[in-house]
Amino acid sequence: MTTVAKKKNKVLPIILGVLLVLGAAFGIKEYRYFSKHVDTDDAQIDGDISPVVARVGGYVKEIMFEENTAVKEGQVLVTLDDQDYKIKLAQAEAGKVGANASVGVSQAQIAATVANTNTAKANIEAAKVKLNLAQKEYQRYANLIKDGAITQQAFDQAKAQQETAQANYKAAVDQYNATVKQVGTTQSQLNVSSSGVTLRQAEIDFAKLQLSYTQIKAPSSGIVSKKNVQKGQLIQPGQSLFAIVDNHSLFVTANFKETQLQKLKAGLKVKILVDAYPDDEIDGEVYNFAPITGAKGSLLPPDNATGNFVKVVQRVPVKIKIQTKNKMLLEKLRPGMSVKVSVAI
């Protein structure tokens, strides 16, 4: 019995010693690892998600995609009934035709008025010549009547001719001024008509733009998700129809504790382990840091100035670029997937 007790007394210290050695080895291994790495499992896959909204209202005429399928940028996905918008475009084009007609009328009026102005100007020159002759004749008769060489009747006739020539000259000047004023008025009408043409062209451009919005296209390449539209449905401008996830813009958002940030900087290499695919390790790189903590950017940020204060370690979102050539794995990744990241410091 004594021998058995002695053996048991020897086994227990050996077991304790082995456990201590294993614990020490594990502790040294963990110490060496965490002295060179910063880890967190508060991380997930993120990506660019483009919401697609209707820019004009109308009834859905056709849907040319299925949810959770890949689409290309610029591909028409939904078409709306465009009859109303075609009618508006036709009305705008008809309005422009009328405006162009008004411009043509104003241009013809200007041409006719300019011709009248040239005629009136020629009439002034002719009246001016006749007036000069009549004035000279009147002056000559005035000298002759002083000498008694002509009769009073001849002098009165010369005087009447001079006054008539003067009246004709004044009438020609007045007519010329009237035609010049008419040119200015017609030119103003032409400017108004030209402005009308510009306005009608703007209406046509706007109608064409509205008509183009009846074809809803993919803003980027990716996978369609969150489909919220059905054929025959009446949609309103600004209504969300679906979203497109760009699977070529995936990255990781890791929420590190504020006490870990001292060891982190942009450019550090990262190992990414996706929970859904634990056998595939992905390489990454620290890209940048969020300007605020996650709590501060939440809908209802905490206010430590009210109530009792309990210090809570904050977390700061860090963007990590994914660097891998494994296209098959990248195609399986989805925004929102949980991951664990390990940054080599």
C-alpha positions in Angstrom: 0.0 0.0 0.0 2.9 2.3 0.8 4.4 1.7 -2.6 1.2 2.6 -4.4 0.8 5.7 -2.4 4.3 6.7 -3.3 3.7 6.2 -7.0 0.5 8.3 -6.9 2.5 11.1 -5.1 5.0 11.0 -7.9 2.4 11.1 -10.8 0.6 14.2 -9.5 3.7 16.4 -9.6 4.6 15.1 -13.1 1.1 16.0 -14.3 1.3 19.4 -12.8 4.7 20.0 -14.3 3.5 19.0 -17.7 0.6 21.3 -17.4 2.8 24.2 -16.3 5.1 23.5 -19.2 2.2 23.5 -21.7 0.7 26.6 -20.1 4.1 28.4 -20.2 4.6 27.3 -23.9 1.1 28.5 -24.8 1.5 31.8 -22.9 4.9 32.4 -24.6 3.3 31.6 -28.0 0.4 33.9 -27.4 2.7 36.7 -26.0 4.9 36.5 -29.1 1.9 36.5 -31.4 0.1 39.4 -29.8 3.3 41.4 -29.4 3.4 41.4 -33.2 -0.3 41.4 -34.1 -3.5 43.3 -33.4 -6.6 41.3 -33.8 -10.4 41.9 -33.7 -13.4 39.8 -34.7 -15.6 43.0 -34.7 -15.3 43.3 -38.5 -17.4 42.6 -41.6 -17.3 42.7 -45.4 -18.4 46.0 -46.9 -18.9 47.3 -50.4 -20.4 50.0 -52.6 -24.2 49.6 -52.7 -25.8 51.8 -55.3 -29.6 52.5 -54.7 -31.6 52.9 -57.9 -34.4 55.4 -57.6 -37.0 56.6 -60.2 -36.3 60.1 -61.6 -39.8 60.3 -63.2 -43.2 58.8 -62.3 -45.2 56.4 -64.3 -46.5 52.9 -64.7 -43.9 50.1 -64.9 -44.1 48.7 -68.4 -41.4 46.0 -68.3 -38.9 44.6 -65.9 -35.8 43.1 -67.6 -33.9 41.6 -64.7 -34.2 39.0 -61.9 -33.2 39.6 -58.3 -29.7 38.4 -57.2 -28.4 38.4 -60.8 -25.5 40.2 -62.3 -26.0 43.2 -64.5 -23.7 45.6 -66.4 -23.4 49.3 -66.1 -25.8 51.1 -68.5 -28.0 48.1 -68.9 -31.7 48.9 -69.1 -33.4 47.2 -66.2 -36.9 48.8 -66.0 -39.0 50.7 -68.6 -41.9 52.9 -67.8 -44.9 53.8 -70.0 -43.5 56.8 -72.0 -46.6 57.9 -73.9 -47.2 61.0 -71.8 -43.5 62.1 -72.1 -43.6 61.6 -75.9 -46.6 63.8 -76.1 -44.9 66.5 -74.1 -41.9 66.3 -76.4 -44.1 66.7 -79.5 -45.7 69.7 -77.9 -42.3 71.3 -77.3 -41.2 70.6 -80.8 -44.4 72.2 -82.2 -43.8 75.2 -80.0 -40.4 75.6 -81.5 -41.8 75.5 -85.0 -44.2 78.4 -84.1 -41.3 80.3 -82.6 -39.2 79.8 -85.7 -42.1 81.1 -87.8 -42.2 84.3 -85.6 -38.5 84.8 -86.2 -39.0 84.5 -90.0 -41.8 87.1 -89.9 -39.7 89.5 -87.9 -36.7 89.0 -90.2 -38.9 89.7 -93.2 -40.3 92.8 -91.6 -36.8 94.1 -90.8 -35.7 93.5 -94.4 -38.7 95.5 -95.7 -38.2 98.3 -93.1 -34.5 98.6 -94.0 -35.5 98.9 -97.6 -38.0 101.7 -96.7 -35.2 103.4 -94.7 -32.9 103.4 -97.7 -35.7 104.8 -99.8 -36.4 107.5 -97.2 -32.7 108.4 -97.0 -32.6 108.8 -100.8 -35.7 111.0 -100.6 -33.9 113.2 -98.1 -30.9 113.7 -100.5 -33.3 114.5 -103.4 -35.3 116.9 -101.2 -32.1 118.5 -100.0 -30.9 119.2 -103.5 -34.3 120.7 -104.5 -34.2 122.8 -101.3 -30.7 124.2 -102.2 -31.9 125.1 -105.7 -35.0 126.7 -104.4 -33.1 128.7 -101.8 -30.6 129.9 -104.4 -33.5 130.8 -106.7 -35.3 132.7 -103.9 -32.1 134.6 -103.0 -31.6 135.6 -106.6 -35.2 136.8 -107.0 -34.9 138.7 -103.8 -32.0 140.6 -105.2 -33.7 141.2 -108.5 -36.9 142.6 -106.9 -34.9 145.1 -105.1 -33.6 146.4 -108.4 -37.1 146.3 -109.9 -35.9 143.7 -112.5 -38.8 141.3 -111.8 -42.4 141.6 -110.8 -43.7 140.9 -107.3 -45.6 137.9 -108.7 -42.4 136.2 -109.9 -40.8 136.9 -106.5 -43.8 135.4 -104.7 -43.7 132.4 -106.9 -40.0 131.8 -106.1 -40.7 132.2 -102.4 -43.5 129.7 -102.6 -41.2 127.2 -104.3 -38.6 127.7 -101.6 -41.1 127.1 -98.8 -42.5 124.0 -100.6 -39.0 122.6 -101.0 -38.3 123.3 -97.4 -41.5 121.5 -96.3 -40.7 118.5 -98.6 -37.2 118.3 -97.0 -38.7 118.3 -93.5 -41.2 115.6 -94.5 -38.5 113.4 -96.0 -36.5 113.7 -92.7 -39.5 112.9 -90.6 -40.2 109.9 -92.8 -36.6 108.7 -92.5 -36.7 109.0 -88.7 -40.0 107.1 -88.6 -38.6 104.2 -90.6 -35.4 104.1 -88.4 -37.7 103.9 -85.3 -39.7 101.1 -87.0 -36.4 99.2 -87.6 -35.6 99.4 -83.9 -39.1 98.2 -83.0 -38.9 95.3 -85.4 -35.4 94.4 -84.1 -36.8 94.2 -80.6 -39.6 91.9 -81.8 -36.9 89.8 -83.5 -35.0 89.6 -80.2 -38.1 88.5 -78.4 -38.9 85.9 -81.1 -35.3 84.6 -80.9 -35.6 84.3 -77.1 -38.8 82.3 -77.7 -36.9 79.9 -79.9 -34.2 79.5 -77.2 -36.9 78.8 -74.6 -38.6 76.3 -76.8 -35.3 74.5 -77.5 -34.8 74.3 -73.7 -38.3 72.8 -73.4 -37.4 70.2 -76.0 -34.2 69.3 -74.3 -36.0 68.9 -71.0 -38.7 66.8 -72.6 -36.1 64.5 -74.1 -34.4 64.2 -70.8 -37.6 63.3 -69.1 -38.3 60.8 -71.8 -34.9 59.2 -71.4 -35.6 58.7 -67.6 -38.4 56.3 -68.5 -35.6 53.8 -69.2 -34.1 53.0 -65.8 -30.5 51.8 -66.3 -27.9 50.2 -64.0 -25.6 52.9 -62.5 -22.8 50.4 -62.1 -22.0 46.8 -62.7 -22.8 44.3 -59.9 -25.6 42.2 -58.5 -29.2 43.4 -58.2 -30.7 43.2 -54.7 -33.6 44.5 -52.7 -36.0 44.5 -55.6 -39.1 46.6 -54.7 -40.9 47.0 -58.1 -43.5 45.0 -60.0 -44.9 45.2 -63.5 -47.9 47.6 -63.8 -46.9 49.3 -60.5 -47.3 53.1 -60.4 -44.1 54.6 -59.1 -43.3 58.1 -58.1 -40.2 60.3 -58.6 -37.6 59.5 -56.0 -39.1 56.1 -55.1 -36.4 53.4 -54.4 -36.7 50.5 -56.8 -33.8 48.2 -56.1 -30.0 48.3 -55.2 -26.9 47.1 -57.0 -24.0 45.7 -55.0 -20.7 46.3 -56.8 -18.8 43.1 -56.1 -15.6 44.6 -57.5 -15.4 47.2 -54.7 -15.4 45.0 -51.6 -13.4 45.9 -48.6 -13.4 45.1 -44.8 -14.5 47.5 -42.1 -12.8 46.5 -38.8 -13.8 48.2 -35.5 -10.7 48.3 -33.4 -10.6 49.4 -29.8 -9.3 52.9 -29.3 -6.5 51.3 -27.1 -5.3 49.4 -30.2 -5.0 52.4 -32.5 -1.5 53.3 -31.3 0.0 50.3 -33.0 -2.0 50.7 -36.2 -1.1 52.7 -39.3 -1.9 52.8 -43.0 0.0 50.2 -45.1 0.3 47.4 -42.5 -0.4 43.9 -43.8 -3.6 42.1 -42.7 -4.7 38.5 -42.6 -8.5 38.2 -43.1 -10.5 35.1 -42.1 -14.1 35.0 -43.3 -16.4 33.1 -40.9 -18.3 31.6 -43.8 -15.1 30.2 -45.4 -12.7 29.5 -42.6 -10.3 27.5 -44.8 -9.5 30.4 -47.1 -7.3 33.1 -45.7 -7.3 36.5 -47.5 -4.6 39.1 -47.6 -5.3 42.7 -47.0 -3.8 46.1 -46.1 -4.8 48.8 -43.7 -6.1 51.7 -45.9 -7.4 54.5 -43.6 -9.2 55.3 -40.4 -12.6 56.8 -39.7 -12.7 60.4 -38.4 -15.1 59.5 -35.6 -15.9 56.5 -33.4 -18.7 54.2 -34.2 -20.8 55.4 -31.2 -20.3 59.1 -32.3 -21.5 58.3 -35.8 -24.6 56.5 -34.6 -28.2 57.8 -34.9 -28.3 58.6 -31.2 -24.7 59.3 -30.0 -24.1 59.0 -26.2 -23.8 62.2 -24.2 -21.4 61.7 -21.3 -22.4 65.1 -19.8 -25.7 63.8 -18.6 -26.4 61.1 -15.9 -23.8 58.9 -14.3 -20.7 58.3 -16.3 -19.5 54.8 -17.0 -16.3 54.6 -19.1 -16.7 52.4 -22.1 -13.8 51.6 -24.5 -14.8 53.1 -27.9 -14.2 51.5 -31.3 -13.0 53.2 -34.4 -13.9 51.8 -37.9 -10.8 51.0 -40.0 -11.0 50.4 -43.7 -9.0 47.4 -44.9 -8.4 46.8 -48.6 -8.8 43.2 -49.8 -5.7 42.0 -51.8 -6.3 38.6 -53.3 -6.2 37.1 -56.8 -8.7 34.3 -55.8 -11.6 35.5 -58.0 -13.7 32.5 -57.1 -13.5 33.5 -53.4 -14.2 37.1 -54.1 -17.3 36.2 -56.0 -18.6 34.4 -52.9 -18.1 37.3 -50.6 -21.1 39.4 -49.7 -21.3 42.7 -47.8 -22.2 42.1 -44.2 -20.3 38.8 -43.7 -18.5 38.5 -40.4 -14.7 38.3 -40.6 -11.7 38.2 -38.2 -8.7 40.3 -39.0 -5.2 40.2 -37.8 -2.8 43.1 -38.4 0.9 42.5 -38.4 2.6 45.3 -36.5 
